[in-house]
């Protein structure tokens, strides 16, 4: 298999793109062919989007929308023209989302409103309701991605409601739309500590994906979707019941992805799926040092990511995926004391993310990943006893993300990263024996994360950050000899971690956090000469560890 052949499918798509462009150009002034011209531009947009060229797909969809709007105004009774306008709005929204542009939400809403009208006016045309369900699911995914969890749940539940009305028997597209709604809602429920409800929706999605893959064995899309669902469900099972029960789902997901990538090496999307499987598995198994395949899985993911970036340098998603797996490997190496190799991974990942930030200046994704890389470099500097460099790395990340937050206020993941960076800065300040400054940094972190949890459904990642802020702030207050405040902060941390352990009993990270709370509280009680209570706290810490 020659590397040059990896672009065969892309070249075929480009031939198709040229054909549709020719149709559009030849019929620019022919009113009789106006509808076909709109469809040609829609197809151009779809091909460009498939190629990862979001800016060009945005231009094509906007051209389709302008032409479709003119036709809709001239022929309002034609539902096909209004359908094309809704499809163009949906394509614009997807392209804007890829580019990290906040107006994506507005265009999703416009597409949804148009599909709602069409579905209501022509209930005998299930394609309108199917498109409505798809648009609602995509809107929810966009909202979840920027941290608007409550809005996302509303969108997912509406998508499920609409998709459930489809005349499903015999139509695989209807099945797929329903499965996508179930899976999207399940992911959100899992993240917001509703594992039992999440498992129910995952099982419904998985049943549909299994049936579609079995009844259409030649469909690559259905095999792809089954692999993704197995991977996501495995992650839920892992956090709720442990690695042993989740292993079968992980294994099947990876096997399907490897089969697709092996059989269709010229389709980069399948290599990207395998990279996603390896990357997600890496992040999950890193919580369990006993997982035997962790190192080989990481190396495989790095190799896949490097090949994708080499052969498709203009697709930002591949660079971000590659940078993420390099970050994960670097963190593993840093924790193992292999600091030079860790720094090498972080710097290579930084170069990838820097390129994407230039391509997508309005997207929070590269910024957030860059902040994580700077944090990780800070850890390397700290272990090398380079406190100025460590603090500088964190402050640089914080300055960048604060500037972005001023331009784009209210993005949940950006606000979360601000809280994380303030907390990390506080830890460095404490190590540098500057407890008063650390106290202030912790207070800023706590204010950010508390507001985020007030405004959104309580996601596990936000709560974990909150617990660690309370825990580490308690340690700073202990250093300052403000013992009652420190104890109160430890109590708050215990409440957060105890709830997380109850919601995700298979996740050892939360149990470790709870153990650390008891250990720190034991130190405090020993200091104030409450020895019996200190012994009780230490015993509890040992039990949890």
Secondary structure, 3 states (H helix, E strand, C coil): CCHHHHHHHHHHHHHHHHHHHHHHHHCCCCHHHHHHHHHHHHHHHHHHHHCCCHHHHHHHHHHHHHHHHHHHHHCCCCHHHHHHHHHHHHHHHHHHHHCCCCCHHHHHHHHHHHHHHHHHHCCCCHHHHHHHHHHHHHHHHHHHHCCCHHHHHHHHHHHHHHHCCCCCCCCHHHHHHHHHHHHHHHHHHHHCCCHHHHHHHHHHHHHHHHHHHHHCCCCHHHHHHHHHHHHHHHHHHHHHHCHHHHHHHHHHHHHHHHHHHHHCCCCHHHHHHHHHHHHHHHHHHCCCCCCCCHHHHHHHHHHHHHHHHHHCCCCHHHHHHHHHHHHHHHHHHHHCCCHHHHHHHHHHHHHHHHHHHHHCCCCHHHHHHHHHHHHHHHHHHHHCCCHHHHHHHHHHHHHHHHHHHHHCCCCHHHHHHHHHHHHHHHHHHHHCCCHHHHHHHHHHHHHHHHHHHHHCCCCHHHHHHHHHHHHHHHHHHHHCCCHHHHHHHHHHHHHHHHHHHHHCCCCHHHHHHHHHHHHHHHHHHHHCCCHHHHHHHHHHHHHHC
